[in-house]
Amino acid sequence: MFYYRRKILLALIQKLGGEVLSTPLQKNLFLLTRQQKEKSFDFIPYKYGCYSLQANNDLGVLEKLGYIKKVQKRNSIAWTLTSNDNFIELLRPEDNAALSYIYNTFGSYNTNDLIKHTYVNYPYWAINSVILDDLLNDNEKEKILQQKKSLSEKCLFTIGYEGKSLETYINQLIINSVKVLCDVRKNPLSKKWGFSKSHLKDACEKVNIKYVHIPQLGIESEERQDLKTLSDYNKLFSNYEKTTLKTNNSYLLDVVKILQENSRIALTCFEKEVCMCHRGVVANNLMQLKELKDCKLRNI
């Protein structure tokens, strides 16, 4: 039929009466995933708390497929089932049990009740909320503010997105107080959802991280073909260092300027292991510059 996680979404809408406002849907989905050993969705801390970028995209896909429709409700959006299929019976027993728990426990909660419950019990996901003062007392707000990272030590990070959800990736940036993400891919396109330039830029901006694309520091895709051994990678990176980096030295200095102005930035590309990615070569060359003698390098 389609991805199992989309059955979770449809079953949740069905269980909650066939029509659910966007924010309560996100909150109920978040609470449902707290019951799962392997979570169907990950979340980022957005302006109303826990928010799944993947779920929001899946809702759009399901609308195009004709299973649901988006309905404007004053200042809110509601998702309404248009299919008569029974999605609840398609769930695994453990997910059906989790769905019943969510319905029985939170089915009577209004939107503010749901938001407050997630804020109080899962404070990290409320760190970017714009409505804390409307819902929480001073003690409750303080617990959330304590979750905010405010690290100022100058640090250059490298991060790959291989094997990570977009939300997990964004959370790693937040936890390390990264202020600017520098994308050093030549062509910022990805078969993995969420990591093409427009999606990644939007996700970063949602959590107040600036996104900068520096294609001049990238490697042409045809040069990455037939890389099978560490020796193959070393030869590629040695040539890259002698040609591309040397030719585009001014762009390395642009990265230095970004780092000096923001203290904590990250270089990103695809590969999980930095030794298999040219971002490591970029980082090592940056760390040899006198301007960064007081800077630390970390891989996340």
C-alpha positions as CSV (number, residue, x, y, z in Angstrom):
1,M,0.0,0.0,0.0
2,F,2.6,2.6,1.2
3,Y,5.0,3.3,4.0
4,Y,3.8,1.8,7.3
5,R,4.3,5.1,9.1
6,R,1.6,6.6,6.9
7,K,-0.8,4.0,8.1
8,I,-0.1,5.3,11.6
9,L,-1.0,8.8,10.6
10,L,-4.3,7.7,8.9
11,A,-5.2,5.4,11.8
12,L,-4.6,8.3,14.3
13,I,-6.9,10.6,12.3
14,Q,-9.5,7.9,12.2
15,K,-9.3,7.2,15.9
16,L,-9.6,10.9,16.7
17,G,-12.9,11.1,14.9
18,G,-11.9,11.5,11.2
19,E,-10.9,15.2,11.4
20,V,-8.1,16.6,13.5
21,L,-6.5,20.1,13.6
22,S,-2.8,20.2,12.6
23,T,-1.4,21.0,16.1
24,P,-3.4,18.4,18.1
25,L,-2.5,15.9,15.4
26,Q,1.2,16.6,15.8
27,K,0.9,16.4,19.6
28,N,-1.0,13.2,19.6
29,L,1.4,11.7,17.1
30,F,4.3,12.7,19.4
31,L,2.7,11.1,22.4
32,L,2.0,8.0,20.4
33,T,5.6,7.6,19.4
34,R,6.6,7.9,23.1
35,Q,4.9,4.5,23.4
36,Q,6.9,2.9,20.5
37,K,10.2,1.1,20.9
38,E,11.1,2.1,17.3
39,K,9.5,5.4,16.7
40,S,7.6,5.9,13.5
41,F,8.4,9.6,13.5
42,D,11.0,11.9,14.9
43,F,10.4,15.5,16.0
44,I,12.1,18.9,16.3
45,P,11.4,21.7,18.8
46,Y,9.3,24.2,16.7
47,K,7.3,27.3,17.5
48,Y,4.4,25.3,19.1
49,G,6.6,22.5,20.5
50,C,7.2,19.0,19.1
51,Y,6.8,19.0,15.3
52,S,7.5,16.2,12.8
53,L,8.7,17.5,9.4
54,Q,8.4,14.0,8.0
55,A,4.8,13.7,9.2
56,N,3.9,17.0,7.7
57,N,5.3,15.9,4.4
58,D,3.5,12.6,4.6
59,L,0.2,14.4,5.2
60,G,0.7,16.3,1.9
61,V,1.5,13.0,0.1
62,L,-1.6,11.4,1.5
63,E,-3.7,14.3,0.4
64,K,-2.4,13.9,-3.2
65,L,-3.2,10.2,-3.0
66,G,-6.8,11.1,-2.0
67,Y,-6.9,9.6,1.5
68,I,-7.3,12.9,3.3
69,K,-7.9,16.6,2.6
70,K,-6.7,19.8,4.1
71,V,-9.5,22.1,5.4
72,Q,-9.0,25.6,6.6
73,K,-10.6,26.3,10.0
74,R,-10.4,30.0,10.9
75,N,-6.7,30.3,11.9
76,S,-6.0,26.6,11.8
77,I,-5.7,23.7,9.4
78,A,-7.6,20.5,9.8
79,W,-6.9,17.1,8.2
80,T,-10.0,15.2,7.3
81,L,-10.2,11.6,6.2
82,T,-11.8,11.1,2.7
83,S,-11.3,7.3,2.6
84,N,-13.7,4.8,4.1
85,D,-10.9,2.2,4.7
86,N,-10.3,1.0,8.2
87,F,-6.7,2.0,8.9
88,I,-6.8,1.0,12.5
89,E,-7.1,-2.7,11.7
90,L,-4.0,-2.4,9.5
91,L,-1.7,-1.6,12.5
92,R,0.5,-4.0,14.3
93,P,-1.0,-5.1,17.7
94,E,1.5,-3.0,19.7
95,D,0.8,0.1,17.7
96,N,-3.0,-0.5,18.0
97,A,-2.5,-0.7,21.7
98,A,-0.5,2.5,21.7
99,L,-3.2,4.2,19.7
100,S,-5.9,3.1,22.1
101,Y,-3.8,4.4,25.0
102,I,-3.5,7.8,23.4
103,Y,-7.2,8.0,22.7
104,N,-8.2,6.9,26.1
105,T,-5.7,9.1,27.9
106,F,-5.7,12.3,25.8
107,G,-8.9,12.0,23.7
108,S,-10.7,14.6,25.8
109,Y,-7.8,17.1,25.9
110,N,-8.2,20.4,24.0
111,T,-5.4,21.9,22.0
112,N,-3.9,23.9,24.9
113,D,-4.1,20.9,27.2
114,L,-2.2,18.8,24.8
115,I,0.5,21.5,24.2
116,K,0.9,22.1,27.9
117,H,1.2,18.4,28.7
118,T,4.0,17.9,26.1
119,Y,5.7,21.1,27.3
120,V,5.7,20.0,31.0
121,N,6.6,16.4,30.4
122,Y,9.0,16.8,27.4
123,P,10.6,20.2,27.9
124,Y,13.3,19.9,25.3
125,W,10.7,20.1,22.5
126,A,9.4,23.4,23.9
127,I,12.6,25.3,23.8
128,N,11.6,27.3,20.6
129,S,8.0,27.8,21.6
130,V,6.5,31.2,21.1
131,I,3.6,30.6,23.5
132,L,5.3,29.7,26.8
133,D,4.0,32.7,28.6
134,D,0.4,31.9,27.6
135,L,0.4,28.4,29.0
136,L,3.0,27.9,31.7
137,N,3.8,29.3,35.1
138,D,7.3,30.5,36.0
139,N,8.5,27.2,37.4
140,E,7.3,25.3,34.4
141,K,9.0,27.8,32.0
142,E,12.2,27.6,34.0
143,K,12.5,23.9,33.4
144,I,12.2,24.5,29.6
145,L,14.7,27.3,29.6
146,Q,17.2,25.0,31.4
147,Q,17.0,22.8,28.3
148,K,18.3,25.5,26.0
149,K,21.9,25.1,25.1
150,S,23.9,28.4,25.0
151,L,27.4,27.2,24.3
152,S,29.8,30.0,23.2
153,E,33.2,28.1,22.8
154,K,34.4,28.5,19.3
155,C,34.0,25.2,17.5
156,L,34.0,23.9,14.0
157,F,31.7,20.8,13.6
158,T,31.3,18.3,10.7
159,I,28.2,16.3,10.3
160,G,26.9,13.8,7.8
161,Y,23.3,12.9,7.2
162,E,23.7,9.3,6.1
163,G,21.5,7.0,8.2
164,K,19.7,9.9,10.0
165,S,16.2,11.3,9.8
166,L,16.0,15.0,9.1
167,E,14.7,15.6,12.7
168,T,17.6,13.7,14.3
169,Y,20.1,15.6,12.2
170,I,18.5,19.0,13.2
171,N,18.4,18.0,16.8
172,Q,22.1,17.2,16.8
173,L,22.8,20.7,15.5
174,I,20.6,22.3,18.2
175,I,22.2,20.2,21.0
176,N,25.6,21.4,19.9
177,S,24.5,25.1,19.7
178,V,25.4,25.3,16.0
179,K,24.5,28.7,14.6
180,V,25.3,28.2,10.9
181,L,25.2,25.1,8.7
182,C,27.6,25.3,5.8
183,D,26.6,22.8,3.0
184,V,29.7,21.9,1.1
185,R,28.1,19.6,-1.5
186,K,28.6,20.6,-5.1
187,N,25.1,19.6,-6.0
188,P,22.8,19.8,-2.9
189,L,20.3,17.2,-4.1
190,S,19.5,14.1,-2.2
191,K,17.4,10.9,-2.8
192,K,16.9,11.0,1.0
193,W,13.9,13.1,1.9
194,G,14.6,16.4,3.6
195,F,18.2,16.8,2.6
196,S,17.9,18.6,-0.7
197,K,18.8,22.3,-0.4
198,S,15.3,23.8,-0.2
199,H,14.1,21.3,2.5
200,L,17.3,21.5,4.5
201,K,17.4,25.3,4.4
202,D,13.7,25.4,5.5
203,A,14.3,22.9,8.4
204,C,17.3,24.9,9.7
205,E,15.4,28.2,9.6
206,K,12.6,26.7,11.5
207,V,14.9,26.3,14.5
208,N,16.9,29.5,14.0
209,I,19.9,28.0,12.3
210,K,21.3,29.8,9.3
211,Y,21.9,27.7,6.2
212,V,24.7,28.6,3.7
213,H,25.5,26.6,0.5
214,I,29.1,26.8,-0.7
215,P,29.2,24.6,-3.9
216,Q,32.7,25.8,-4.7
217,L,34.0,23.5,-2.0
218,G,32.2,20.5,-3.4
219,I,33.4,17.5,-5.4
220,E,31.9,16.7,-8.8
221,S,29.7,13.6,-8.6
222,E,31.5,11.8,-11.4
223,E,34.7,12.0,-9.4
224,R,33.1,10.0,-6.7
225,Q,32.3,7.0,-8.8
226,D,33.9,3.6,-8.2
227,L,35.2,4.5,-4.7
228,K,35.7,1.1,-3.1
229,T,38.6,1.2,-0.7
230,L,40.1,3.7,1.7
231,S,42.9,4.1,-0.7
232,D,40.5,5.2,-3.4
233,Y,39.1,7.9,-1.1
234,N,42.6,9.0,-0.1
235,K,43.6,9.5,-3.7
236,L,40.4,11.4,-4.4
237,F,40.9,13.7,-1.4
238,S,44.6,14.2,-2.1
239,N,43.7,15.4,-5.6
240,Y,40.8,17.5,-4.2
241,E,43.2,19.2,-1.8
242,K,45.7,20.0,-4.6
243,T,43.1,21.3,-7.1
244,T,39.7,22.4,-5.8
245,L,40.7,23.7,-2.4
246,K,43.7,25.5,-3.8
247,T,41.7,27.1,-6.6
248,N,38.9,28.1,-4.2
249,N,40.9,29.2,-1.2
250,S,38.9,32.4,-1.0
251,Y,35.8,30.3,-0.1
252,L,37.7,28.7,2.8
253,L,38.3,32.2,4.0
254,D,34.6,32.8,3.7
255,V,34.0,29.9,6.1
256,V,36.6,31.4,8.5
257,K,34.7,34.6,8.5
258,I,31.4,32.8,9.2
259,L,33.0,31.0,12.0
260,Q,34.5,34.1,13.5
261,E,31.2,35.9,13.4
262,N,29.1,33.0,14.8
263,S,31.5,30.9,16.9
264,R,29.8,27.6,16.2
265,I,29.2,26.3,12.7
266,A,29.0,22.9,11.0
267,L,30.2,21.6,7.6
268,T,27.8,19.1,6.1
269,C,27.8,16.5,3.4
270,F,26.3,13.0,3.0
271,E,28.7,10.4,4.4
272,K,28.4,9.3,8.0
273,E,32.1,8.7,8.5
274,V,34.1,11.9,8.1
275,C,37.1,10.0,6.8
276,M,35.1,9.0,3.8
277,C,33.9,12.6,3.1
278,H,35.6,15.7,1.7
279,R,34.2,17.8,4.5
280,G,36.9,16.3,6.7
281,V,39.5,17.6,4.3
282,V,37.9,21.0,4.3
283,A,37.8,21.0,8.1
284,N,41.4,19.9,8.5
285,N,42.6,22.7,6.1
286,L,40.6,25.2,8.0
287,M,42.1,24.1,11.3
288,Q,45.6,24.8,10.0
289,L,44.9,28.5,9.5
290,K,46.2,30.8,12.1
291,E,42.8,32.6,12.3
292,L,41.4,29.4,13.9
293,K,44.2,28.6,16.4
294,D,41.8,28.9,19.3
295,C,39.0,26.9,17.6
296,K,38.2,23.2,18.3
297,L,37.1,20.6,15.8
298,R,34.4,18.0,16.5
299,N,32.6,15.5,14.4
300,I,28.9,14.8,15.2
